[in-house]
C-alpha cells in the first residue's frame, strides 16, 4: 500500500472544491480562475458534460460544467471533477445496470449512468467538441504537460476513475495519479482488475460512514472498488450523522485536515453536531 500524504490529498480536494463552487450552468469565471491560481495552477479549460439523469429528474441530462483542466509551473496537468446533488437521486433509483466499459483497451463492465456521463465529457458545450481525454492527450503530445493528476468527488470520483484509466491506457502518460473522494464503485471486478494493473498511483479516500462509496452493492452484480482505499473515521458526536453531511466534500476536507494537523477547513454549519464548534 502506497503511503498517502494528507496535505497532498487536501490540495487536490481543494481543486475539486473550486470545481464544485462553479454553477453547473456556468463556466469557470475570473473569480474561479483566481482561486485556481492561488492554489498554484494556471487555468486551461472548462470540462463540460451531460449531468447524471435519474428517474426522478430525467431532464438532468442537460449540459453542465463538471470541472476544469489546469497546469502547474512544473507542467503537472490536473483534471478536477466535481460531484452532483443528483447522486442521491441515483441512489434512490438503485437500478445499477452495467454496460461495456467505454475505454479503449480496457475490459469489463461499468455502471451505465456513470458511463453515459463519462462519454459526454468534453471541452466545449456543444456535442462533438473535443473529448476531455483527447484534450489531455494533446497537452501531453505537445510537451505542454509532463504528468497528469485526476481528482474528483462523488460522481466526479467515478468519472475520475474512468478518466485516469483512459489516460493510462490511451495517452503517452503511463503513470497518471488518481485522487478520489467518496467515489461509488465504478465497474465490475474485471474493470477493477484492469484499472489496478494500469494505474499504480491511486488514492481512493472514503469516509467509513458515507453511504455513497458502499454502492452499487456487490450483489447481485459483481461491482468492485478499485485500489487503493484510505479510510477516514469520523470522531463520535462531532458530525451530524445524515447521509448528506457524511458525503459532503467539506466533511472530507475537515476529516483529512485532522489527520494532517492543519486548520482552515471547517465543517458546513449544518453538519456540526449540537454543542460542537469546528474551526
C-alpha positions as CSV (number, residue, x, y, z in Angstrom):
1,X,0.0,0.0,0.0
2,X,1.4,3.4,-1.0
3,X,1.6,5.8,1.9
4,X,-0.6,8.8,1.5
5,X,0.4,12.4,2.1
6,X,-2.7,14.0,3.6
7,X,-1.6,17.5,2.7
8,X,-1.5,16.4,-1.0
9,X,-4.9,14.8,-0.7
10,X,-6.2,18.1,0.8
11,X,-4.6,20.1,-2.0
12,X,-6.4,18.1,-4.8
13,X,-9.6,18.1,-2.8
14,X,-9.3,21.9,-2.7
15,X,-9.2,22.0,-6.5
16,X,-12.3,19.8,-6.7
17,X,-13.9,22.2,-4.2
18,X,-13.3,25.0,-6.7
19,X,-14.9,23.0,-9.4
20,X,-17.8,22.4,-7.1
21,X,-18.3,26.1,-6.5
22,X,-18.9,26.8,-10.2
23,X,-22.6,26.9,-11.0
24,X,-23.5,23.9,-13.2
25,X,-25.0,26.2,-15.8
26,X,-21.9,28.5,-15.8
27,X,-18.3,28.4,-16.6
28,X,-15.1,29.0,-14.7
29,X,-15.1,32.8,-14.4
30,X,-12.4,35.3,-13.2
31,X,-13.0,34.6,-9.5
32,X,-12.7,30.8,-10.1
33,X,-9.6,31.3,-12.1
34,X,-8.1,33.4,-9.4
35,X,-8.8,30.6,-6.9
36,X,-7.1,28.1,-9.2
37,X,-4.1,30.4,-9.5
38,X,-3.9,30.8,-5.7
39,X,-3.8,27.0,-5.4
40,X,-0.7,27.0,-7.6
41,X,-2.2,26.3,-11.0
42,X,-3.0,28.1,-14.3
43,X,-6.5,27.5,-15.7
44,X,-6.6,25.9,-19.1
45,X,-10.2,24.8,-20.0
46,X,-13.6,24.1,-18.5
47,X,-14.8,20.5,-18.6
48,X,-18.5,20.1,-19.7
49,X,-20.7,17.1,-19.9
50,X,-24.3,15.8,-19.6
51,X,-25.4,15.6,-16.0
52,X,-26.5,12.4,-14.4
53,X,-30.1,11.7,-15.4
54,X,-32.3,9.9,-13.0
55,X,-35.8,8.5,-12.9
56,X,-36.8,11.4,-10.6
57,X,-35.2,14.1,-12.8
58,X,-34.7,12.7,-16.3
59,X,-34.2,16.2,-17.6
60,X,-31.0,16.5,-15.7
61,X,-29.1,15.2,-18.8
62,X,-28.7,18.9,-19.7
63,X,-25.1,20.1,-20.5
64,X,-23.4,21.4,-17.3
65,X,-19.8,22.3,-16.3
66,X,-18.1,19.5,-14.4
67,X,-14.7,21.0,-13.6
68,X,-11.6,22.2,-15.3
69,X,-8.1,21.4,-16.6
70,X,-5.2,23.3,-15.0
71,X,-1.5,23.3,-15.2
72,X,1.3,23.9,-12.7
73,X,4.7,25.5,-13.2
74,X,6.1,22.0,-13.1
75,X,3.9,21.0,-16.1
76,X,1.6,18.9,-14.0
77,X,-1.8,18.8,-15.7
78,X,-4.7,18.4,-13.3
79,X,-8.3,17.5,-14.2
80,X,-10.6,18.4,-11.3
81,X,-14.2,16.9,-11.5
82,X,-17.0,17.8,-9.2
83,X,-19.8,15.7,-7.8
84,X,-23.5,16.4,-8.2
85,X,-26.6,16.5,-6.0
86,X,-28.3,14.0,-8.3
87,X,-26.0,11.3,-6.9
88,X,-28.6,10.9,-4.1
89,X,-31.4,10.6,-6.7
90,X,-29.3,8.0,-8.5
91,X,-29.0,6.1,-5.2
92,X,-32.8,6.3,-4.9
93,X,-33.3,4.9,-8.4
94,X,-31.0,1.9,-7.5
95,X,-31.0,0.1,-10.8
96,X,-27.2,0.0,-11.1
97,X,-27.2,-1.6,-14.6
98,X,-23.9,-2.5,-16.3
99,X,-22.7,-1.7,-19.8
100,X,-19.4,-2.5,-21.5
101,X,-16.5,-0.2,-20.3
102,X,-16.3,2.8,-22.7
103,X,-12.5,3.0,-22.6
104,X,-10.4,1.6,-25.5
105,X,-8.0,-1.2,-24.4
106,X,-9.9,-1.7,-21.1
107,X,-12.0,-4.7,-20.1
108,X,-15.1,-5.3,-18.0
109,X,-18.3,-3.5,-17.4
110,X,-19.1,-0.2,-15.8
111,X,-22.3,1.4,-14.3
112,X,-24.5,2.7,-17.1
113,X,-25.2,6.2,-15.6
114,X,-21.5,6.9,-14.9
115,X,-20.6,5.6,-18.4
116,X,-23.1,7.8,-20.1
117,X,-21.8,10.9,-18.3
118,X,-18.2,9.9,-19.0
119,X,-18.8,9.5,-22.7
120,X,-20.2,13.1,-22.7
121,X,-17.2,14.8,-21.0
122,X,-15.7,17.3,-23.4
123,X,-14.1,20.7,-23.8
124,X,-16.9,22.8,-25.1
125,X,-20.6,22.8,-24.5
126,X,-21.6,21.6,-28.0
127,X,-21.8,17.9,-28.8
128,X,-19.0,16.8,-30.9
129,X,-16.4,19.0,-29.3
130,X,-13.0,17.6,-28.2
131,X,-13.4,14.8,-25.6
132,X,-11.6,15.6,-22.3
133,X,-9.2,12.7,-22.7
134,X,-8.2,13.9,-26.2
135,X,-7.6,17.4,-24.8
136,X,-5.3,15.9,-22.2
137,X,-3.5,13.9,-24.8
138,X,-2.9,17.0,-26.9
139,X,-1.2,18.8,-24.0
140,X,1.0,15.7,-23.4
141,X,1.8,15.3,-27.1
142,X,2.9,19.0,-27.5
143,X,5.0,18.9,-24.3
144,X,2.8,21.4,-22.5
145,X,2.2,18.8,-19.9
146,X,4.6,16.3,-18.4
147,X,2.4,14.5,-15.9
148,X,-1.3,14.1,-15.2
149,X,-3.3,14.0,-11.9
150,X,-7.1,13.4,-12.0
151,X,-9.2,14.2,-8.9
152,X,-12.9,14.0,-8.2
153,X,-15.6,13.8,-5.6
154,X,-18.8,11.6,-5.6
155,X,-20.0,11.1,-9.1
156,X,-16.8,13.0,-10.0
157,X,-14.9,10.3,-8.3
158,X,-16.4,7.7,-10.6
159,X,-15.7,9.9,-13.6
160,X,-12.1,10.5,-12.4
161,X,-11.6,6.7,-12.1
162,X,-12.6,6.3,-15.7
163,X,-10.5,9.2,-16.9
164,X,-7.4,8.1,-15.0
165,X,-7.6,4.7,-16.7
166,X,-8.3,6.3,-20.1
167,X,-5.2,8.4,-19.7
168,X,-3.1,5.4,-18.6
169,X,-4.1,3.3,-21.5
170,X,-4.6,5.8,-24.3
171,X,-2.1,8.6,-23.9
172,X,1.7,8.9,-23.5
173,X,1.3,9.3,-19.7
174,X,1.5,5.8,-18.4
175,X,1.7,6.8,-14.7
176,X,-1.3,9.2,-14.1
177,X,-2.2,9.8,-10.5
178,X,-5.8,9.5,-9.3
179,X,-7.3,11.0,-6.1
180,X,-11.0,10.2,-5.5
181,X,-13.2,11.2,-2.6
182,X,-16.5,9.5,-1.8
183,X,-16.4,7.6,-5.1
184,X,-19.0,4.9,-5.6
185,X,-18.0,1.6,-7.2
186,X,-17.5,2.3,-10.9
187,X,-17.5,-1.1,-12.5
188,X,-17.2,-4.8,-12.1
189,X,-14.3,-7.0,-10.9
190,X,-12.8,-7.2,-14.4
191,X,-12.9,-3.4,-14.8
192,X,-11.3,-3.0,-11.3
193,X,-8.6,-5.5,-12.2
194,X,-7.9,-3.7,-15.4
195,X,-7.6,-0.4,-13.5
196,X,-5.4,-1.8,-10.8
197,X,-3.0,-3.2,-13.3
198,X,-2.8,0.1,-15.3
199,X,-2.9,2.7,-12.5
200,X,-0.1,2.4,-10.0
201,X,-0.8,5.7,-8.0
202,X,-4.4,5.6,-7.0
203,X,-5.8,7.1,-3.8
204,X,-9.4,6.3,-3.0
205,X,-10.4,8.2,0.1
206,X,-13.5,7.1,1.9
207,X,-15.4,8.3,5.0
208,X,-16.4,5.0,6.6
209,X,-19.9,6.4,7.4
210,X,-20.6,7.7,3.9
211,X,-23.3,5.7,2.1
212,X,-22.2,6.5,-1.5
213,X,-18.9,4.5,-1.5
214,X,-20.9,1.5,-0.4
215,X,-22.8,1.4,-3.6
216,X,-23.5,-0.1,-6.1
217,X,-23.7,-3.2,-3.9
218,X,-21.5,-6.2,-4.8
219,X,-24.7,-8.3,-5.3
220,X,-26.5,-9.3,-7.5
221,X,-24.0,-7.7,-9.9
222,X,-20.2,-8.1,-9.4
223,X,-19.3,-4.5,-8.6
224,X,-15.9,-4.0,-7.1
225,X,-13.9,-1.0,-5.9
226,X,-10.6,-0.1,-7.5
227,X,-7.4,0.4,-5.4
228,X,-6.3,1.8,-3.0
229,X,-8.6,2.6,-0.1
230,X,-7.7,5.2,2.6
231,X,-10.4,5.3,5.2
232,X,-11.5,8.3,7.3
233,X,-13.1,7.7,10.6
234,X,-15.4,10.5,11.9
235,X,-15.0,11.2,15.7
236,X,-18.1,10.2,17.7
237,X,-20.7,13.0,18.0
238,X,-18.7,15.6,16.0
239,X,-20.6,15.5,12.7
240,X,-24.3,15.3,12.1
241,X,-25.0,11.7,11.0
242,X,-27.0,12.5,7.9
243,X,-26.4,11.0,4.5
244,X,-25.6,14.4,3.0
245,X,-23.3,15.5,5.8
246,X,-21.3,12.3,5.8
247,X,-20.9,12.7,2.0
248,X,-20.1,16.4,1.7
249,X,-16.6,17.3,0.3
250,X,-16.3,19.8,3.2
251,X,-16.7,16.9,5.6
252,X,-13.9,15.0,3.8
253,X,-11.7,18.1,3.9
254,X,-12.3,18.5,7.6
255,X,-11.5,14.9,8.4
256,X,-8.3,15.0,6.3
257,X,-7.3,18.2,8.0
258,X,-7.5,16.5,11.4
259,X,-5.1,13.8,10.1
260,X,-2.7,16.4,8.5
261,X,-2.8,18.6,11.6
262,X,-3.8,21.7,9.7
263,X,-6.6,24.2,10.2
264,X,-8.8,26.3,7.9
265,X,-11.2,23.5,6.7
266,X,-14.4,23.9,8.8
267,X,-17.4,21.7,8.5
268,X,-20.6,23.0,6.9
269,X,-22.5,24.8,9.7
270,X,-25.5,22.4,9.2
271,X,-23.2,19.4,9.7
272,X,-21.8,20.4,13.0
273,X,-23.3,18.3,15.9
274,X,-25.0,20.3,18.6
275,X,-22.6,21.7,21.1
276,X,-19.6,21.3,18.7
277,X,-17.6,24.2,17.2
278,X,-15.1,23.5,14.4
279,X,-12.6,26.0,13.1
